[in-house]
Amino acid sequence: MLDLIALGRIDEALILKKANSSNLVGVSANSLNWPTARLVVNKIKTEYPDLPVVLGGIHPTQYTEHVFTSSAVDFIIRGEGEAPLVKLVETLRTKKRRPVFNEIPGLCWRDRYFMPV
């Protein structure tokens, strides 16, 4: 886990080191920290294009399409994210894809939006 707010700076080398030893990267974003979150997501995806990146928080929840078009993020969890994140990790671990993604509440992914009813 890496908290850039607590760290007080963007340490690119540390971010990439942590990402390199991960199977999934999760980033939380509100509208105030969205520019920094986008920078982090895009840097990670540039260095590790096959590493899944999931975004959560109020900004991606409210501006899902904008976040997908302005960043390289793979997944967005809209709304409360704790339970959907666990299901996403389990899905990615088992290498199952469709139609399982659409069974995860609030999950959106790059090539198709799943908006819960």
CORMOFEN-V571547 format. One record per residue. N is the residue number from 1. SS is DSSP state (H for helix, E for strand, L for the rest). Layout:
<<N SS> <N SS>>
//
This chain:
<<1 L> <2 L> <3 L> <4 H> <5 H> <6 H> <7 H> <8 L> <9 L> <10 L> <11 L> <12 H> <13 H> <14 H> <15 H> <16 H> <17 H> <18 H> <19 H> <20 H> <21 L> <22 L> <23 L> <24 E> <25 E> <26 E> <27 E> <28 E> <29 L> <30 L> <31 L> <32 L> <33 L> <34 H> <35 H> <36 H> <37 H> <38 H> <39 H> <40 H> <41 H> <42 H> <43 H> <44 H> <45 H> <46 H> <47 H> <48 L> <49 L> <50 L> <51 L> <52 E> <53 E> <54 E> <55 E> <56 E> <57 L> <58 H> <59 H> <60 H> <61 H> <62 H> <63 L> <64 H> <65 H> <66 H> <67 H> <68 H> <69 H> <70 H> <71 L> <72 L> <73 L> <74 L> <75 E> <76 E> <77 E> <78 L> <79 L> <80 L> <81 L> <82 H> <83 H> <84 H> <85 H> <86 H> <87 H> <88 H> <89 H> <90 H> <91 H> <92 H> <93 H> <94 L> <95 L> <96 L> <97 L> <98 L> <99 L> <100 H> <101 H> <102 H> <103 H> <104 L> <105 L> <106 L> <107 E> <108 E> <109 E> <110 L> <111 L> <112 E> <113 L> <114 L> <115 L> <116 L> <117 L>>
//
